[in-house]
Amino acid sequence: PEEKELFERIGLDKVTVPDFVWELIDHHIRNDLYAISLIVGSHITGEDKEPIPPEHGEKILTHCQEIKSFLKKLREATEPKK
């Protein structure tokens, strides 16, 4: 709900992310999202739409967990040390 304000703050505070971090984010997130879209797309595109079978749903969940795991690692690596 506060996304708009957060983006405004990022702009006002001139927060930047180094290119190599964007490359890392792009690589991990894009690969998992691409895999998810292939799985889902194979069932819902075209005339013959079909339910997503449980084993494919499990693959989707695995990719979602990979995204969450990556974001956790990124957070841990970038948190200020106490």
N, C-alpha and C positions, 0 to 999 in steps of 0.2 A: 504493500500500500504506500510505502514511502519511496518508491523507486524514482519518481520524478525528482524529488528533493535530493536523493542520493546522487543522481546524475548531475544535478545543478551544483552540488557541493564538490563533486569531482572536477567539474569545470572551473569553479571559483578557486579551489585549492590547487589547481593546475597539477592534478595527480597524473602521473605517467607510468606506463608499464614498458619495460625494455622490450625491444623487438624479439630477443631470444625467448623471453617468457611468453609472448604472444605466439611464437612458433610452437612452443611446447603445448600450450593450451589448444591451439588450432589442431595440432597433430592428434592429441588424445581425444578431445571432444568430437572433432569431425569424424574420426574413424568409427567411434562408437555410434554416433548419430547416423552415419551412413549405413552401418550394419543394421541398425534398427529400421531405418527406412526401407532397406532391401527386404527385410523379413516381412514387414507390414505391407509394403507395396505389392509383394507377390500374392497376397491374399485379397487385397481390396481394390486393385485396379482392374479396369476392363469390365466386361459384361458379367463375367462369372465370379462375383464376389463370394467369399467364403469366410467362415469364422477362422480365427487364428488358432491353430491347434495348441494344446497345452505345452508340448515340447518346444514350439516356437515362442510361446509366451515366456517360457523359462529362459530362452536365449535372450529375449528382450530384457528381462529382469537382470540377467547377468551383465549385459551392456550398461544398464542403468547403474548397477552397483560398481562397475568399473569407473564410470564417470564420477560417482560419489567418492570412490577411493582416490582417484586422481586429485580431485579438488581438496580432499583432506590432506594429501601429501603436499600439495602446493601451499596450502595454508600453513602447515607445520614448517615448511621450508622458508616461508616469508614472514612468519610472525616475529615481531621484535623479541630478542632474547632478554630474559629478565636477569 
